[in-house]
């Protein structure tokens, strides 16, 4: 008998297959349904995928608040890409009030979990917070 987590992984993998349209046309509505079901079961990969789709409006109506909610759920489970993308949402004030300190927190956690891109975002966000020294 499959556990809830095993079922979530299967749904997530099927969702990826349908999103990419491997061997046939992509079916985004079906992919989103499978991602959502897996995300509701707590699978961080699916939570990240769903959050990212909401952030860019791909296969679903763009909803940045919903994106933040799903990204945060995955980020709290140490999903490095979700942590990075959540940092971007905070840095840019997308779906949340802009908060560069919180952005740096998530970038730092993402970097600790292996997301190399977050290291650049930490530097850039710190420079933005402190001013870059240029005059207008």
C-alpha positions in Angstrom: 0.0 0.0 0.0 1.3 3.4 -0.9 1.8 6.1 1.7 0.4 9.6 1.2 3.9 10.9 0.5 4.4 8.2 -2.2 1.0 9.2 -3.8 2.1 12.8 -3.7 5.4 12.0 -5.5 3.5 10.0 -8.2 1.1 13.0 -8.7 4.1 15.4 -8.9 5.9 13.3 -11.4 2.8 12.9 -13.5 2.3 16.6 -13.3 5.8 17.3 -14.6 5.2 14.9 -17.5 1.9 16.7 -18.4 3.4 20.2 -18.0 6.3 19.4 -20.3 4.2 17.6 -22.8 6.7 14.8 -23.2 5.6 12.7 -26.2 2.3 14.6 -26.6 0.9 18.1 -26.2 1.2 19.7 -22.8 -1.9 19.6 -20.6 -1.3 22.4 -18.1 -4.8 22.3 -16.4 -4.2 18.6 -15.6 -0.6 19.3 -14.5 -1.8 22.0 -12.1 -4.5 19.7 -10.7 -1.8 17.0 -10.0 0.6 19.5 -8.5 -2.1 20.9 -6.3 -3.0 17.5 -5.0 0.6 16.6 -4.3 1.1 20.1 -2.7 -1.9 19.6 -0.4 -0.2 16.3 0.7 2.8 18.3 1.7 5.3 17.5 -1.0 7.7 20.5 -1.2 8.6 19.9 -4.8 4.9 20.2 -5.8 4.4 23.2 -3.5 7.3 24.9 -5.2 6.1 24.0 -8.7 2.6 25.3 -8.0 4.0 28.5 -6.4 6.2 29.2 -9.3 3.3 28.7 -11.8 1.1 31.2 -9.8 4.0 33.6 -9.7 4.4 33.7 -13.5 0.8 33.0 -14.4 1.6 29.8 -16.4 -1.3 27.4 -16.6 -3.1 29.4 -13.9 -4.2 33.0 -13.4 -1.3 34.9 -12.0 -1.8 35.2 -8.3 1.3 36.4 -6.4 -0.2 36.1 -2.9 -1.0 32.4 -3.7 2.5 32.0 -5.1 4.0 33.3 -1.8 1.8 30.9 0.2 2.9 27.9 -1.8 6.6 28.9 -2.0 6.6 29.6 1.8 5.2 26.1 2.5 8.0 24.5 0.4 10.7 26.9 1.8 9.9 25.9 5.3 10.7 22.4 4.3 14.2 23.5 3.1 13.4 23.4 -0.6 16.3 25.6 -1.9 14.6 26.8 -5.1 11.5 27.7 -3.2 13.6 29.6 -0.6 15.3 31.5 -3.4 12.1 32.3 -5.2 10.4 33.4 -2.0 13.4 35.7 -1.4 12.8 37.2 -4.8 9.1 37.8 -4.0 10.1 39.7 -0.8 12.9 41.6 -2.5 10.6 42.8 -5.3 7.4 43.2 -3.2 5.5 40.7 -5.2 2.5 39.2 -3.3 3.9 40.6 -0.1 5.1 43.9 1.2 8.6 44.5 0.0 11.0 43.5 2.8 14.6 43.2 1.9 15.7 41.8 5.3 13.3 38.9 4.9 14.5 38.5 1.3 18.1 38.2 2.5 17.0 35.7 5.2 15.4 33.4 2.5 18.4 33.9 0.1 20.7 33.0 2.9 18.8 29.8 3.7 18.6 28.9 0.0 22.4 29.4 -0.3 23.0 27.2 2.7 20.9 24.6 0.9 22.9 24.7 -2.2 21.3 27.4 -4.3 24.3 29.3 -5.8 22.2 32.1 -7.4 21.0 33.2 -4.0 24.6 34.3 -3.1 24.5 36.9 -5.8 21.0 38.0 -4.7 22.3 38.5 -1.1 25.0 40.9 -2.3 22.7 42.7 -4.6 20.0 43.1 -2.0 22.4 44.3 0.6 23.8 46.9 -1.8 20.3 48.1 -2.5 19.5 48.4 1.2 22.7 50.4 1.9 22.8 52.3 -1.3 25.4 51.6 -4.0 27.4 54.7 -3.5 26.4 56.3 -6.8 25.0 59.8 -6.9 22.1 60.9 -9.1 
